[in-house]
Amino acid sequence: MSKKRKQEAELTLKHSINADLFEQLKHKKQELENEEADKKAEERRLKAEEQKRREKNKSFEELLNESSMNWKEFKDRG
């Protein structure tokens, strides 16, 4: 019976080590997911800033060409 208890003790230790390792891996996975989410958020922020900068530096001609208004109709009214 002492041999059986010794085997149970080994199994318990083995399971607790695996559980600890599992928790460490789970924690590391969560850290990596958070880092990836932060990285994507930063990329979106940088793209938005770049878009604003490009919009700010557009010429009048570019803005006019992108406009959905029909300037010929506006000219005819005036």
Phi and psi in radians as a Rosetta constraint file:
Dihedral C 1 N 2 CA 2 C 2 CIRCULARHARMONIC -1.163 0.35
Dihedral N 2 CA 2 C 2 N 3 CIRCULARHARMONIC -0.535 0.35
Dihedral C 2 N 3 CA 3 C 3 CIRCULARHARMONIC -1.148 0.35
Dihedral N 3 CA 3 C 3 N 4 CIRCULARHARMONIC -0.674 0.35
Dihedral C 3 N 4 CA 4 C 4 CIRCULARHARMONIC -1.165 0.35
Dihedral N 4 CA 4 C 4 N 5 CIRCULARHARMONIC -0.712 0.35
Dihedral C 4 N 5 CA 5 C 5 CIRCULARHARMONIC -1.140 0.35
Dihedral N 5 CA 5 C 5 N 6 CIRCULARHARMONIC -0.657 0.35
Dihedral C 5 N 6 CA 6 C 6 CIRCULARHARMONIC -1.118 0.35
Dihedral N 6 CA 6 C 6 N 7 CIRCULARHARMONIC -0.734 0.35
Dihedral C 6 N 7 CA 7 C 7 CIRCULARHARMONIC -1.128 0.35
Dihedral N 7 CA 7 C 7 N 8 CIRCULARHARMONIC -0.699 0.35
Dihedral C 7 N 8 CA 8 C 8 CIRCULARHARMONIC -1.113 0.35
Dihedral N 8 CA 8 C 8 N 9 CIRCULARHARMONIC -0.698 0.35
Dihedral C 8 N 9 CA 9 C 9 CIRCULARHARMONIC -1.128 0.35
Dihedral N 9 CA 9 C 9 N 10 CIRCULARHARMONIC -0.723 0.35
Dihedral C 9 N 10 CA 10 C 10 CIRCULARHARMONIC -1.116 0.35
Dihedral N 10 CA 10 C 10 N 11 CIRCULARHARMONIC -0.731 0.35
Dihedral C 10 N 11 CA 11 C 11 CIRCULARHARMONIC -1.120 0.35
Dihedral N 11 CA 11 C 11 N 12 CIRCULARHARMONIC -0.722 0.35
Dihedral C 11 N 12 CA 12 C 12 CIRCULARHARMONIC -1.113 0.35
Dihedral N 12 CA 12 C 12 N 13 CIRCULARHARMONIC -0.787 0.35
Dihedral C 12 N 13 CA 13 C 13 CIRCULARHARMONIC -1.097 0.35
Dihedral N 13 CA 13 C 13 N 14 CIRCULARHARMONIC -0.754 0.35
Dihedral C 13 N 14 CA 14 C 14 CIRCULARHARMONIC -1.094 0.35
Dihedral N 14 CA 14 C 14 N 15 CIRCULARHARMONIC -0.750 0.35
Dihedral C 14 N 15 CA 15 C 15 CIRCULARHARMONIC -1.167 0.35
Dihedral N 15 CA 15 C 15 N 16 CIRCULARHARMONIC -0.672 0.35
Dihedral C 15 N 16 CA 16 C 16 CIRCULARHARMONIC -1.213 0.35
Dihedral N 16 CA 16 C 16 N 17 CIRCULARHARMONIC -0.610 0.35
Dihedral C 16 N 17 CA 17 C 17 CIRCULARHARMONIC -1.149 0.35
Dihedral N 17 CA 17 C 17 N 18 CIRCULARHARMONIC -0.781 0.35
Dihedral C 17 N 18 CA 18 C 18 CIRCULARHARMONIC -1.107 0.35
Dihedral N 18 CA 18 C 18 N 19 CIRCULARHARMONIC -0.666 0.35
Dihedral C 18 N 19 CA 19 C 19 CIRCULARHARMONIC -1.145 0.35
Dihedral N 19 CA 19 C 19 N 20 CIRCULARHARMONIC -0.736 0.35
Dihedral C 19 N 20 CA 20 C 20 CIRCULARHARMONIC -1.114 0.35
Dihedral N 20 CA 20 C 20 N 21 CIRCULARHARMONIC -0.781 0.35
Dihedral C 20 N 21 CA 21 C 21 CIRCULARHARMONIC -1.092 0.35
Dihedral N 21 CA 21 C 21 N 22 CIRCULARHARMONIC -0.724 0.35
Dihedral C 21 N 22 CA 22 C 22 CIRCULARHARMONIC -1.056 0.35
Dihedral N 22 CA 22 C 22 N 23 CIRCULARHARMONIC -0.775 0.35
Dihedral C 22 N 23 CA 23 C 23 CIRCULARHARMONIC -1.114 0.35
Dihedral N 23 CA 23 C 23 N 24 CIRCULARHARMONIC -0.692 0.35
Dihedral C 23 N 24 CA 24 C 24 CIRCULARHARMONIC -1.109 0.35
Dihedral N 24 CA 24 C 24 N 25 CIRCULARHARMONIC -0.765 0.35
Dihedral C 24 N 25 CA 25 C 25 CIRCULARHARMONIC -1.143 0.35
Dihedral N 25 CA 25 C 25 N 26 CIRCULARHARMONIC -0.696 0.35
Dihedral C 25 N 26 CA 26 C 26 CIRCULARHARMONIC -1.112 0.35
Dihedral N 26 CA 26 C 26 N 27 CIRCULARHARMONIC -0.734 0.35
Dihedral C 26 N 27 CA 27 C 27 CIRCULARHARMONIC -1.117 0.35
Dihedral N 27 CA 27 C 27 N 28 CIRCULARHARMONIC -0.743 0.35
Dihedral C 27 N 28 CA 28 C 28 CIRCULARHARMONIC -1.119 0.35
Dihedral N 28 CA 28 C 28 N 29 CIRCULARHARMONIC -0.718 0.35
Dihedral C 28 N 29 CA 29 C 29 CIRCULARHARMONIC -1.056 0.35
Dihedral N 29 CA 29 C 29 N 30 CIRCULARHARMONIC -0.763 0.35
Dihedral C 29 N 30 CA 30 C 30 CIRCULARHARMONIC -1.112 0.35
Dihedral N 30 CA 30 C 30 N 31 CIRCULARHARMONIC -0.695 0.35
Dihedral C 30 N 31 CA 31 C 31 CIRCULARHARMONIC -1.086 0.35
Dihedral N 31 CA 31 C 31 N 32 CIRCULARHARMONIC -0.777 0.35
Dihedral C 31 N 32 CA 32 C 32 CIRCULARHARMONIC -1.130 0.35
Dihedral N 32 CA 32 C 32 N 33 CIRCULARHARMONIC -0.697 0.35
Dihedral C 32 N 33 CA 33 C 33 CIRCULARHARMONIC -1.112 0.35
Dihedral N 33 CA 33 C 33 N 34 CIRCULARHARMONIC -0.719 0.35
Dihedral C 33 N 34 CA 34 C 34 CIRCULARHARMONIC -1.130 0.35
Dihedral N 34 CA 34 C 34 N 35 CIRCULARHARMONIC -0.729 0.35
Dihedral C 34 N 35 CA 35 C 35 CIRCULARHARMONIC -1.088 0.35
Dihedral N 35 CA 35 C 35 N 36 CIRCULARHARMONIC -0.735 0.35
Dihedral C 35 N 36 CA 36 C 36 CIRCULARHARMONIC -1.120 0.35
Dihedral N 36 CA 36 C 36 N 37 CIRCULARHARMONIC -0.732 0.35
Dihedral C 36 N 37 CA 37 C 37 CIRCULARHARMONIC -1.117 0.35
Dihedral N 37 CA 37 C 37 N 38 CIRCULARHARMONIC -0.723 0.35
Dihedral C 37 N 38 CA 38 C 38 CIRCULARHARMONIC -1.110 0.35
Dihedral N 38 CA 38 C 38 N 39 CIRCULARHARMONIC -0.715 0.35
Dihedral C 38 N 39 CA 39 C 39 CIRCULARHARMONIC -1.114 0.35
Dihedral N 39 CA 39 C 39 N 40 CIRCULARHARMONIC -0.760 0.35
Dihedral C 39 N 40 CA 40 C 40 CIRCULARHARMONIC -1.140 0.35
Dihedral N 40 CA 40 C 40 N 41 CIRCULARHARMONIC -0.696 0.35
Dihedral C 40 N 41 CA 41 C 41 CIRCULARHARMONIC -1.113 0.35
Dihedral N 41 CA 41 C 41 N 42 CIRCULARHARMONIC -0.718 0.35
Dihedral C 41 N 42 CA 42 C 42 CIRCULARHARMONIC -1.123 0.35
Dihedral N 42 CA 42 C 42 N 43 CIRCULARHARMONIC -0.711 0.35
Dihedral C 42 N 43 CA 43 C 43 CIRCULARHARMONIC -1.100 0.35
Dihedral N 43 CA 43 C 43 N 44 CIRCULARHARMONIC -0.727 0.35
Dihedral C 43 N 44 CA 44 C 44 CIRCULARHARMONIC -1.106 0.35
Dihedral N 44 CA 44 C 44 N 45 CIRCULARHARMONIC -0.714 0.35
Dihedral C 44 N 45 CA 45 C 45 CIRCULARHARMONIC -1.109 0.35
Dihedral N 45 CA 45 C 45 N 46 CIRCULARHARMONIC -0.762 0.35
Dihedral C 45 N 46 CA 46 C 46 CIRCULARHARMONIC -1.136 0.35
Dihedral N 46 CA 46 C 46 N 47 CIRCULARHARMONIC -0.693 0.35
Dihedral C 46 N 47 CA 47 C 47 CIRCULARHARMONIC -1.104 0.35
Dihedral N 47 CA 47 C 47 N 48 CIRCULARHARMONIC -0.714 0.35
Dihedral C 47 N 48 CA 48 C 48 CIRCULARHARMONIC -1.121 0.35
Dihedral N 48 CA 48 C 48 N 49 CIRCULARHARMONIC -0.730 0.35
Dihedral C 48 N 49 CA 49 C 49 CIRCULARHARMONIC -1.100 0.35
Dihedral N 49 CA 49 C 49 N 50 CIRCULARHARMONIC -0.737 0.35
Dihedral C 49 N 50 CA 50 C 50 CIRCULARHARMONIC -1.113 0.35
Dihedral N 50 CA 50 C 50 N 51 CIRCULARHARMONIC -0.721 0.35
Dihedral C 50 N 51 CA 51 C 51 CIRCULARHARMONIC -1.093 0.35
Dihedral N 51 CA 51 C 51 N 52 CIRCULARHARMONIC -0.768 0.35
Dihedral C 51 N 52 CA 52 C 52 CIRCULARHARMONIC -1.084 0.35
Dihedral N 52 CA 52 C 52 N 53 CIRCULARHARMONIC -0.717 0.35
Dihedral C 52 N 53 CA 53 C 53 CIRCULARHARMONIC -1.124 0.35
Dihedral N 53 CA 53 C 53 N 54 CIRCULARHARMONIC -0.738 0.35
Dihedral C 53 N 54 CA 54 C 54 CIRCULARHARMONIC -1.131 0.35
Dihedral N 54 CA 54 C 54 N 55 CIRCULARHARMONIC -0.737 0.35
Dihedral C 54 N 55 CA 55 C 55 CIRCULARHARMONIC -1.077 0.35
Dihedral N 55 CA 55 C 55 N 56 CIRCULARHARMONIC -0.712 0.35
Dihedral C 55 N 56 CA 56 C 56 CIRCULARHARMONIC -1.134 0.35
Dihedral N 56 CA 56 C 56 N 57 CIRCULARHARMONIC -0.580 0.35
Dihedral C 56 N 57 CA 57 C 57 CIRCULARHARMONIC -1.653 0.35
Dihedral N 57 CA 57 C 57 N 58 CIRCULARHARMONIC 0.136 0.35
Dihedral C 57 N 58 CA 58 C 58 CIRCULARHARMONIC -1.251 0.35
Dihedral N 58 CA 58 C 58 N 59 CIRCULARHARMONIC 2.562 0.35
Dihedral C 58 N 59 CA 59 C 59 CIRCULARHARMONIC -1.391 0.35
Dihedral N 59 CA 59 C 59 N 60 CIRCULARHARMONIC 2.896 0.35
Dihedral C 59 N 60 CA 60 C 60 CIRCULARHARMONIC -1.062 0.35
Dihedral N 60 CA 60 C 60 N 61 CIRCULARHARMONIC -0.661 0.35
Dihedral C 60 N 61 CA 61 C 61 CIRCULARHARMONIC -1.088 0.35
Dihedral N 61 CA 61 C 61 N 62 CIRCULARHARMONIC -0.757 0.35
Dihedral C 61 N 62 CA 62 C 62 CIRCULARHARMONIC -1.097 0.35
Dihedral N 62 CA 62 C 62 N 63 CIRCULARHARMONIC -0.760 0.35
Dihedral C 62 N 63 CA 63 C 63 CIRCULARHARMONIC -1.115 0.35
Dihedral N 63 CA 63 C 63 N 64 CIRCULARHARMONIC -0.710 0.35
Dihedral C 63 N 64 CA 64 C 64 CIRCULARHARMONIC -1.114 0.35
Dihedral N 64 CA 64 C 64 N 65 CIRCULARHARMONIC -0.744 0.35
Dihedral C 64 N 65 CA 65 C 65 CIRCULARHARMONIC -1.154 0.35
Dihedral N 65 CA 65 C 65 N 66 CIRCULARHARMONIC -0.543 0.35
Dihedral C 65 N 66 CA 66 C 66 CIRCULARHARMONIC -1.466 0.35
Dihedral N 66 CA 66 C 66 N 67 CIRCULARHARMONIC -0.227 0.35
Dihedral C 66 N 67 CA 67 C 67 CIRCULARHARMONIC -1.182 0.35
Dihedral N 67 CA 67 C 67 N 68 CIRCULARHARMONIC 2.498 0.35
Dihedral C 67 N 68 CA 68 C 68 CIRCULARHARMONIC -1.538 0.35
Dihedral N 68 CA 68 C 68 N 69 CIRCULARHARMONIC -0.128 0.35
Dihedral C 68 N 69 CA 69 C 69 CIRCULARHARMONIC -1.272 0.35
Dihedral N 69 CA 69 C 69 N 70 CIRCULARHARMONIC 2.546 0.35
Dihedral C 69 N 70 CA 70 C 70 CIRCULARHARMONIC -1.595 0.35
Dihedral N 70 CA 70 C 70 N 71 CIRCULARHARMONIC 1.764 0.35
Dihedral C 70 N 71 CA 71 C 71 CIRCULARHARMONIC -1.214 0.35
Dihedral N 71 CA 71 C 71 N 72 CIRCULARHARMONIC -0.423 0.35
Dihedral C 71 N 72 CA 72 C 72 CIRCULARHARMONIC -1.165 0.35
Dihedral N 72 CA 72 C 72 N 73 CIRCULARHARMONIC -0.693 0.35
Dihedral C 72 N 73 CA 73 C 73 CIRCULARHARMONIC -1.134 0.35
Dihedral N 73 CA 73 C 73 N 74 CIRCULARHARMONIC -0.702 0.35
Dihedral C 73 N 74 CA 74 C 74 CIRCULARHARMONIC -1.104 0.35
Dihedral N 74 CA 74 C 74 N 75 CIRCULARHARMONIC -0.723 0.35
Dihedral C 74 N 75 CA 75 C 75 CIRCULARHARMONIC -1.134 0.35
Dihedral N 75 CA 75 C 75 N 76 CIRCULARHARMONIC -0.705 0.35
Dihedral C 75 N 76 CA 76 C 76 CIRCULARHARMONIC -1.136 0.35
Dihedral N 76 CA 76 C 76 N 77 CIRCULARHARMONIC -0.568 0.35
Dihedral C 76 N 77 CA 77 C 77 CIRCULARHARMONIC -1.205 0.35
Dihedral N 77 CA 77 C 77 N 78 CIRCULARHARMONIC -0.679 0.35
